[in-house]
């Protein structure tokens, strides 16, 4: 057995503690699949918080998504954090609900895609607390080529 398999800490925590360069890309390499939610077909995309620290959902100003170059109307998007679904318009007052940096969230985009490789562009827009020089929006973008399962 390796040291990692005998440790009581999750692998993500072990990677951070070992300073192995845990990625902070908004779009995760884990999970991109067709699903049906409440009778609506769509795709789920696993995403990560790009901040240097955990944030309340009130600090999430927006998400910009493109799939295969097509811009997604984020008014139709749902984000699942801590096993609860939220529309992006619901986030501003949620200062008591936290998204932890070690946890993935899931973005649900209505509309089924064909299986295979797809190009995803995503931007997470946050406001970082404790920036004392004013309110600034931080845009953290990434692009991924992922296999839809």
C-alpha contacts under 8 A as a table, 3 or more apart, distances in Angstrom:
res1	aa1	res2	aa2	distance
1	X	5	X	6.33
1	X	6	X	7.03
2	X	5	X	5.39
2	X	6	X	6.71
3	X	6	X	5.43
3	X	7	X	6.32
4	X	7	X	5.41
4	X	11	X	7.07
4	X	14	X	7.45
7	X	10	X	7.76
9	X	13	X	6.24
9	X	14	X	6.31
10	X	13	X	5.41
10	X	14	X	6.36
11	X	14	X	4.97
11	X	15	X	6.14
12	X	15	X	5.18
12	X	16	X	6.44
12	X	22	X	7.64
12	X	102	X	6.85
13	X	16	X	5.19
13	X	17	X	6.15
13	X	102	X	7.44
14	X	17	X	5.11
14	X	18	X	6.05
15	X	18	X	5.15
15	X	19	X	6.05
15	X	20	X	5.34
15	X	21	X	7.37
15	X	22	X	6.32
16	X	19	X	4.86
16	X	20	X	6.26
16	X	21	X	7.08
16	X	22	X	6.15
17	X	20	X	7.84
19	X	22	X	7.40
24	X	48	X	6.74
24	X	49	X	7.08
24	X	50	X	5.23
24	X	51	X	7.92
25	X	28	X	6.40
25	X	47	X	7.96
25	X	48	X	6.59
25	X	49	X	7.92
25	X	50	X	6.33
25	X	140	X	8.00
25	X	141	X	7.61
25	X	142	X	6.25
26	X	47	X	5.31
26	X	48	X	4.82
26	X	49	X	6.17
26	X	50	X	5.80
26	X	122	X	6.81
26	X	123	X	6.91
26	X	124	X	6.58
26	X	140	X	7.11
26	X	141	X	6.81
26	X	142	X	6.42
27	X	45	X	7.36
27	X	46	X	6.40
27	X	47	X	4.60
27	X	48	X	6.34
27	X	122	X	6.54
27	X	142	X	6.78
27	X	143	X	7.49
27	X	144	X	7.16
28	X	31	X	7.26
28	X	45	X	7.71
28	X	46	X	5.46
28	X	47	X	5.05
28	X	48	X	6.29
29	X	46	X	7.65
29	X	144	X	7.92
29	X	146	X	7.24
30	X	46	X	6.22
31	X	44	X	7.31
31	X	45	X	5.96
31	X	46	X	5.36
32	X	43	X	6.88
32	X	44	X	5.56
32	X	45	X	4.72
32	X	46	X	6.57
32	X	146	X	7.13
32	X	147	X	6.96
32	X	148	X	5.31
32	X	149	X	6.53
33	X	43	X	5.41
33	X	44	X	5.43
33	X	45	X	7.00
33	X	148	X	5.09
33	X	149	X	4.74
34	X	41	X	7.31
34	X	42	X	5.74
34	X	43	X	4.41
34	X	44	X	6.43
34	X	112	X	6.27
34	X	113	X	6.95
34	X	148	X	7.15
34	X	149	X	6.62
35	X	41	X	5.90
35	X	42	X	5.56
35	X	43	X	5.69
35	X	44	X	6.77
35	X	112	X	7.95
36	X	39	X	5.80
36	X	40	X	5.26
36	X	41	X	4.34
36	X	42	X	6.10
37	X	40	X	5.15
37	X	41	X	6.48
37	X	42	X	7.60
40	X	110	X	6.74
40	X	111	X	7.96
41	X	110	X	5.93
41	X	111	X	5.67
41	X	112	X	5.60
42	X	108	X	6.62
42	X	109	X	5.36
42	X	110	X	4.01
42	X	111	X	4.28
42	X	112	X	4.61
42	X	113	X	7.49
43	X	108	X	5.71
43	X	109	X	5.30
43	X	110	X	6.48
43	X	111	X	6.78
43	X	112	X	6.20
43	X	113	X	7.21
44	X	106	X	6.23
44	X	107	X	5.56
44	X	108	X	4.63
44	X	109	X	6.48
45	X	106	X	5.57
45	X	107	X	5.14
45	X	108	X	6.58
46	X	104	X	6.21
46	X	105	X	5.86
46	X	106	X	4.63
46	X	107	X	6.40
47	X	104	X	5.58
47	X	105	X	5.30
47	X	106	X	5.91
47	X	107	X	7.00
48	X	101	X	7.16
48	X	102	X	7.98
48	X	103	X	7.00
48	X	104	X	5.07
48	X	105	X	6.28
49	X	54	X	7.65
49	X	99	X	7.36
49	X	100	X	7.52
49	X	101	X	5.60
49	X	103	X	7.93
49	X	104	X	7.47
49	X	124	X	7.92
50	X	101	X	7.63
50	X	124	X	7.44
50	X	140	X	6.71
51	X	54	X	6.91
51	X	55	X	7.63
51	X	101	X	7.35
51	X	126	X	7.85
51	X	128	X	7.66
52	X	101	X	7.74
53	X	100	X	7.54
53	X	101	X	6.12
54	X	98	X	6.82
54	X	99	X	5.74
54	X	100	X	4.45
54	X	101	X	4.98
55	X	58	X	7.98
55	X	59	X	6.38
55	X	98	X	5.54
55	X	99	X	5.49
55	X	100	X	6.67
55	X	101	X	7.94
55	X	128	X	7.84
56	X	59	X	5.73
56	X	60	X	7.68
56	X	94	X	6.75
56	X	95	X	5.06
56	X	96	X	6.36
56	X	97	X	5.36
56	X	98	X	4.06
56	X	99	X	5.96
57	X	60	X	5.38
57	X	91	X	5.50
57	X	92	X	6.94
57	X	94	X	5.44
57	X	95	X	6.06
57	X	96	X	7.82
57	X	97	X	5.86
57	X	98	X	5.82
57	X	99	X	6.46
58	X	61	X	7.42
58	X	91	X	5.22
58	X	92	X	4.21
58	X	93	X	5.62
58	X	94	X	4.89
58	X	95	X	4.96
59	X	92	X	7.11
59	X	95	X	7.68
59	X	126	X	5.50
59	X	127	X	5.02
59	X	128	X	6.71
59	X	129	X	7.74
60	X	91	X	6.89
60	X	92	X	7.41
60	X	124	X	7.60
60	X	125	X	6.13
60	X	126	X	4.65
60	X	127	X	6.59
61	X	91	X	7.96
61	X	92	X	7.48
61	X	124	X	7.95
61	X	125	X	5.27
61	X	126	X	5.26
61	X	127	X	6.79
61	X	137	X	7.65
62	X	88	X	6.83
62	X	124	X	6.19
62	X	125	X	4.99
62	X	126	X	7.11
63	X	74	X	6.98
63	X	122	X	7.18
63	X	123	X	5.59
63	X	124	X	4.80
63	X	125	X	5.99
64	X	71	X	7.85
64	X	72	X	7.45
64	X	74	X	7.03
64	X	121	X	7.99
64	X	122	X	5.60
64	X	123	X	4.97
64	X	124	X	6.69
65	X	71	X	5.99
65	X	72	X	5.48
65	X	74	X	7.48
65	X	120	X	7.32
65	X	121	X	5.71
65	X	122	X	4.58
65	X	123	X	6.55
66	X	69	X	5.44
66	X	70	X	5.09
66	X	71	X	4.31
66	X	72	X	5.60
66	X	120	X	5.77
66	X	121	X	5.01
66	X	122	X	6.47
67	X	70	X	5.27
67	X	71	X	6.69
67	X	72	X	7.28
67	X	118	X	6.91
67	X	119	X	5.77
67	X	120	X	4.70
67	X	121	X	6.48
68	X	118	X	5.96
68	X	119	X	4.84
68	X	120	X	6.27
69	X	119	X	7.42
69	X	120	X	7.78
69	X	121	X	7.85
72	X	109	X	7.85
73	X	76	X	5.98
73	X	77	X	7.26
74	X	77	X	4.83
74	X	88	X	7.43
75	X	87	X	7.28
75	X	88	X	6.94
75	X	89	X	7.54
76	X	87	X	7.61
76	X	109	X	6.97
76	X	110	X	6.98
77	X	87	X	6.39
77	X	88	X	7.17
77	X	107	X	6.78
77	X	108	X	5.68
77	X	109	X	5.13
77	X	110	X	7.08
78	X	85	X	6.24
78	X	86	X	5.51
78	X	87	X	4.84
78	X	88	X	6.82
78	X	107	X	5.70
78	X	108	X	5.09
78	X	109	X	6.94
79	X	85	X	5.64
79	X	86	X	5.34
79	X	87	X	6.43
79	X	88	X	7.20
79	X	105	X	6.77
79	X	106	X	5.57
79	X	107	X	4.45
79	X	108	X	6.26
80	X	83	X	5.88
80	X	84	X	5.24
80	X	85	X	4.33
80	X	86	X	6.25
80	X	105	X	5.52
80	X	106	X	5.01
80	X	107	X	6.38
80	X	108	X	7.94
81	X	84	X	5.49
81	X	85	X	6.63
81	X	86	X	7.86
81	X	99	X	6.53
81	X	104	X	7.71
81	X	105	X	5.02
81	X	106	X	6.96
82	X	99	X	7.38
82	X	105	X	7.55
86	X	90	X	6.21
86	X	91	X	7.16
87	X	90	X	5.38
87	X	91	X	7.23
88	X	91	X	5.58
89	X	92	X	7.02
90	X	93	X	7.07
90	X	94	X	7.57
91	X	94	X	5.37
92	X	95	X	7.49
94	X	97	X	5.52
95	X	98	X	7.41
99	X	103	X	7.18
100	X	103	X	5.48
101	X	104	X	7.84
113	X	148	X	7.98
114	X	148	X	7.72
115	X	147	X	7.43
115	X	148	X	5.17
115	X	149	X	6.03
116	X	147	X	5.25
116	X	148	X	5.23
116	X	149	X	7.24
117	X	145	X	6.55
117	X	146	X	5.47
117	X	147	X	4.35
117	X	148	X	6.11
118	X	145	X	5.62
118	X	146	X	5.53
118	X	147	X	6.33
118	X	148	X	7.00
119	X	143	X	7.20
119	X	144	X	5.83
119	X	145	X	4.50
119	X	146	X	6.50
120	X	143	X	5.58
120	X	144	X	5.22
120	X	145	X	6.22
120	X	146	X	7.40
121	X	141	X	7.37
121	X	142	X	5.91
121	X	143	X	4.40
121	X	144	X	6.57
122	X	141	X	5.59
122	X	142	X	5.60
122	X	143	X	6.40
123	X	139	X	6.29
123	X	140	X	5.33
123	X	141	X	4.14
123	X	142	X	6.55
124	X	139	X	5.91
124	X	140	X	5.32
124	X	141	X	6.53
125	X	137	X	6.33
125	X	138	X	5.49
125	X	139	X	4.70
125	X	140	X	6.46
126	X	137	X	5.63
126	X	138	X	5.22
126	X	139	X	6.79
127	X	135	X	6.96
127	X	136	X	5.98
127	X	137	X	4.97
127	X	138	X	6.14
128	X	131	X	6.30
128	X	136	X	7.52
128	X	137	X	7.67
128	X	138	X	7.59
131	X	134	X	6.64
131	X	135	X	7.25
131	X	136	X	7.89
132	X	135	X	7.83
